[in-house]
Amino acid sequence: MNTTIKFNIDGKIISAEKGQTIVEAAKANGIYIPTLCNFEGLLPKGCCRMCTIKINNRYMTACTTPVADGMEIESNTDEINDIRKGIIELLFVTGNHFCPACEKSGNCELQALAYRYQMMVPRFPFTFPQKGIDASSPKIVKEQNRCIMCKRCIKAIKDEDGKSYFAFNKRGNKLEVILDSKLGKEITDALAKEAMDTCPVGSIIYKELGYAEPIGKRKYDKKPIGSEIEVNEKN
């Protein structure tokens, strides 16, 4: 049974396997679609909207939408790129992001996307929200000022019984991701480091390990975000 389908993205006809999401199919064909909440191995959530695309003049999220035969997709257009840039700007003005003082600088996906989309002065006013820092865990600092509520940590970091170490707390504009107080005191070194690596920004920091990798030699200091996919496309 043939499970291969073809669809069009920005004028390029590509092949995909039935059941793949648009993000997965695009990546397999060397086409970069930015994401923040999407993480390989986890069910897609579609909450950050960075992967917004246009299908038949309708806005959709590429991480949650399965490919379909003959689908016409717009992704790398001025309109869509401006939407993505606006999302980045909103994340910066509704948080307290000070990149030069952040341990994740150079490894931060939000920062890397801001460079990619050439964010300078945001079009929205800064809100400077008053957010706290939870350092009660012996292994982790949870820095709420940098959290973008992508749910990666909630979905990925769990104990042996499947209970998440992180959860949403409060509602509306007071919504935050918190570390469970009991589990936070029991978290292992390996899981604490995994939590830091899973977080796309500098909201989860592993204690007592700072700047082990010098600035200038970090992941996005070397190559812009998405460049590994674009290099594959050229090859």
C-alpha positions in Angstrom: 0.0 0.0 0.0 1.4 3.4 -1.1 1.5 5.8 1.9 3.5 8.5 0.1 1.7 11.8 -0.6 2.7 15.0 -2.4 1.9 18.6 -1.4 3.1 22.1 -2.3 4.9 24.4 0.1 5.9 27.8 -1.1 5.7 26.6 -4.7 7.9 23.5 -4.1 6.4 20.0 -4.5 7.6 17.7 -1.8 6.8 14.1 -0.7 5.7 13.0 2.7 4.5 10.0 4.5 0.8 9.8 5.4 0.4 10.7 9.1 3.3 13.1 9.3 2.6 16.6 10.5 3.6 19.5 8.2 6.5 20.4 10.4 7.8 16.9 10.3 7.3 16.6 6.5 8.9 20.0 5.8 12.0 19.1 8.0 12.4 15.8 6.2 12.5 17.7 2.9 15.0 20.3 4.1 12.4 23.1 4.8 12.6 25.0 8.1 9.4 26.0 9.9 10.1 27.7 13.2 8.7 26.3 16.5 9.1 26.9 20.2 6.6 24.6 21.9 7.1 21.7 19.6 9.7 19.1 20.8 10.7 15.9 19.1 9.2 12.9 20.9 6.3 14.8 22.5 2.8 15.2 21.3 2.4 18.5 19.4 0.5 21.3 21.3 0.2 24.2 18.9 0.4 26.7 21.8 3.2 29.0 20.8 1.9 29.6 17.2 5.4 30.2 15.8 4.7 27.5 13.2 1.7 29.4 11.8 1.2 28.7 8.1 -1.5 29.4 5.6 -3.5 26.6 3.9 -6.1 27.6 1.4 -6.2 31.1 2.9 -6.7 29.7 6.4 -4.1 30.1 9.2 -3.1 26.8 10.8 -0.4 25.5 13.0 2.1 23.3 11.1 3.0 21.2 14.2 -0.5 19.9 14.7 -1.8 19.7 11.1 -1.2 16.4 9.2 -0.2 16.6 5.6 -2.8 15.9 2.9 -2.4 15.0 -0.7 -2.4 18.1 -2.9 -2.2 20.5 0.0 -1.2 24.1 -0.9 0.9 25.7 1.9 2.3 29.2 2.4 5.1 29.4 4.9 8.1 31.6 4.0 6.1 34.7 2.9 6.4 38.3 4.1 3.0 38.1 5.7 3.7 34.8 7.6 7.2 35.9 8.6 5.7 39.2 10.0 3.2 37.2 12.1 6.1 35.1 13.5 8.1 38.2 14.2 5.1 39.7 16.0 4.8 36.6 18.2 8.5 36.9 19.2 8.0 40.6 20.0 5.0 39.7 22.2 7.0 37.1 24.1 9.8 39.7 24.8 7.5 42.5 25.9 5.3 40.3 28.2 8.4 38.8 29.9 11.5 40.2 31.4 14.2 38.9 29.0 17.7 40.3 29.5 19.8 38.2 27.3 23.3 39.4 28.3 22.7 38.2 31.9 21.1 34.9 31.0 22.9 31.5 31.3 20.9 30.3 28.2 22.2 33.1 26.0 23.6 31.5 22.8 21.6 28.4 23.4 18.2 30.1 23.7 15.7 29.4 20.9 13.7 32.6 21.5 16.8 34.7 21.3 17.9 32.8 18.1 14.5 33.4 16.5 14.7 37.1 17.4 18.0 37.3 15.5 16.6 35.3 12.6 13.6 37.6 12.2 15.7 40.7 12.9 13.7 41.9 15.9 14.9 45.4 16.9 12.5 47.6 18.8 9.2 45.7 19.4 6.0 47.3 18.0 4.3 46.6 21.3 4.8 48.4 24.7 6.8 46.6 27.4 4.6 45.5 30.3 7.5 44.7 32.8 5.4 42.2 34.7 6.4 41.4 38.3 7.4 37.8 38.3 9.2 35.7 40.9 12.0 33.2 41.1 11.7 29.8 42.7 15.0 28.5 44.0 13.6 26.1 46.6 14.7 23.0 44.7 18.3 21.9 45.5 18.9 21.3 41.8 16.8 23.8 39.8 16.1 27.5 39.7 12.7 28.3 38.1 13.0 31.8 36.6 9.5 33.0 35.9 10.6 36.1 34.1 11.9 34.1 31.2 9.1 31.5 31.0 7.2 31.5 27.7 4.7 28.8 28.9 5.5 26.4 26.0 4.6 23.3 28.1 7.7 21.5 27.1 8.7 20.8 30.7 5.2 19.8 31.7 5.1 17.2 28.9 8.6 15.9 29.1 9.8 15.9 32.7 8.0 13.2 34.6 8.7 10.7 37.4 8.4 6.9 37.1 4.7 7.0 37.8 4.1 9.5 35.0 3.5 12.5 37.2 4.9 15.8 35.8 7.4 17.8 37.8 5.9 21.0 36.4 2.4 22.3 36.1 0.3 25.3 35.2 -0.7 27.5 38.1 -3.3 30.4 38.2 -5.2 31.7 35.2 -5.4 34.5 32.6 -2.5 37.0 32.7 -1.3 35.5 36.0 -0.8 32.0 34.5 2.6 30.5 35.3 4.5 27.2 35.1 5.6 26.1 38.5 7.8 23.3 39.8 6.1 20.8 42.2 7.5 21.6 45.6 7.8 17.9 46.7 9.1 16.5 43.4 11.4 19.5 43.0 13.2 18.6 46.2 13.7 15.0 45.0 14.7 15.6 41.4 17.8 13.9 40.3 20.8 15.6 38.7 20.1 13.9 35.3 16.5 14.9 35.3 17.3 18.5 36.4 19.8 18.8 33.5 17.2 17.3 31.1 14.7 19.9 32.3 17.2 22.7 31.5 17.9 21.3 28.1 14.2 20.8 27.3 13.4 24.4 28.1 13.8 26.6 24.9 14.7 29.7 27.0 16.4 30.3 30.3 13.5 29.7 32.6 14.9 26.4 34.0 18.5 26.6 35.2 20.5 23.8 36.7 22.1 25.0 39.9 25.8 25.3 40.5 26.8 25.0 36.8 27.2 28.3 35.1 28.9 29.2 31.8 30.5 25.8 31.4 30.2 26.4 27.7 31.6 29.9 27.0 29.6 32.6 25.2 30.6 32.7 21.6 30.9 29.0 21.3 27.4 28.0 22.0 24.9 26.4 19.6 23.4 29.5 18.0 26.6 31.5 18.3 28.0 29.1 15.7 25.1 28.7 13.3 21.7 30.5 13.1 18.6 28.6 14.2 17.2 26.5 11.3 20.5 26.5 9.4 21.1 22.8 9.8 17.8 22.1 7.9 18.6 24.7 5.2 22.1 23.2 4.7 20.4 19.8 4.1 18.1 21.5 1.6 21.1 22.8 -0.4 22.8 19.4 -0.3 
